[in-house]
Every structure is written in C-alpha cells, then in structure tokens.
Amino acid sequence: MFATIESILLLDEAEQLASLVLKSEPAEEYRRSFYRLKNDKDAQQLISQFAKTKDLYEDVQRFGKYHPDYRKISKDMRDIKRELDLNQSVFNFKKAENELQALLDEI
C-alpha cells in the first residue's frame, strides 16, 4: 500500500477529529458517569445480581414455559432489570452513553 498526500491528510484530519471527540462534553460526561457507576457499591451489587439472574434466565429460556422455575425466574429477571434501570448511577451512565453515541453517529 502506497501512502499518498491525500491519504496522509485524511489520516491527520481523522486524528484531529478523534481528539476533538475525546475532549468533547459528551465524552467527558461519559467518563464521569462511568467513574461514578464503577464506584457506586449499590449499583455494582445490582449489576452483579443482574448478571447472575440473567444466567439463570438464559438457562430457563432453553426450555421455555416447560421449565419448572420459568415463572419465578422470569419475574425475578423483570424485577432486577426494573431496579437496575431505576438506579440513578445506571440511569446517568446510560444517558451519557446515548449522548456520546449520538455524537459519534452524527460524525
């Protein structure tokens, strides 16, 4: 592959654009909310509990409504998901993530 002046200029502009994205307000907010989420013990406990329940739910889904614990695990999954979605740290992180993704989609 040969490097041409146009490709080098294009790479320079792409690097400048990436630098601007990294310094943008949505990226900063994403990093702040990610840090708060990682340091929120309640949120981390909910995420861990959600992961365990999700594993059980996926196992139950193989058999569907014929699994003996289908209703209980399905209800548990909905409950923990609702609780996770209502957690303020998780909500703020998802909002920041969506704003950053919108910026990237626009670019």
LINWO-V269542 format. One record per residue. D_CENTER is the distance of its C-alpha to the mean C-alpha in Angstrom with 2 decimals. Layout:
# LINWO-V269542
d_center=D_CENTER
d_center=D_CENTER
This chain:
# LINWO-V269542
d_center=36.65
d_center=38.43
d_center=36.89
d_center=38.25
d_center=38.31
d_center=36.06
d_center=33.37
d_center=33.59
d_center=33.37
d_center=30.39
d_center=28.59
d_center=29.59
d_center=28.23
d_center=24.89
d_center=24.71
d_center=25.69
d_center=23.04
d_center=20.31
d_center=21.87
d_center=21.84
d_center=18.17
d_center=17.47
d_center=19.89
d_center=18.74
d_center=17.93
d_center=14.42
d_center=13.64
d_center=15.53
d_center=13.82
d_center=10.34
d_center=12.10
d_center=13.93
d_center=11.26
d_center=9.43
d_center=13.04
d_center=13.82
d_center=11.07
d_center=12.28
d_center=15.79
d_center=15.67
d_center=17.56
d_center=17.28
d_center=13.51
d_center=13.60
d_center=16.37
d_center=14.64
d_center=11.68
d_center=14.57
d_center=16.56
d_center=13.95
d_center=13.74
d_center=17.54
d_center=18.00
d_center=15.82
d_center=18.14
d_center=21.10
d_center=19.98
d_center=19.63
d_center=23.06
d_center=24.51
d_center=23.33
d_center=25.60
d_center=28.56
d_center=27.39
d_center=29.60
d_center=32.17
d_center=30.26
d_center=32.02
d_center=28.92
d_center=27.18
d_center=27.48
d_center=26.70
d_center=23.52
d_center=22.34
d_center=23.10
d_center=21.44
d_center=18.20
d_center=18.39
d_center=19.37
d_center=16.65
d_center=13.96
d_center=15.87
d_center=16.24
d_center=12.58
d_center=11.95
d_center=15.01
d_center=14.14
d_center=14.41
d_center=12.13
d_center=9.15
d_center=10.48
d_center=10.99
d_center=7.62
d_center=6.28
d_center=9.64
d_center=9.58
d_center=6.59
d_center=8.71
d_center=11.78
d_center=11.12
d_center=10.41
d_center=13.58
d_center=15.46
d_center=14.75
d_center=15.76
d_center=18.82
d_center=19.83
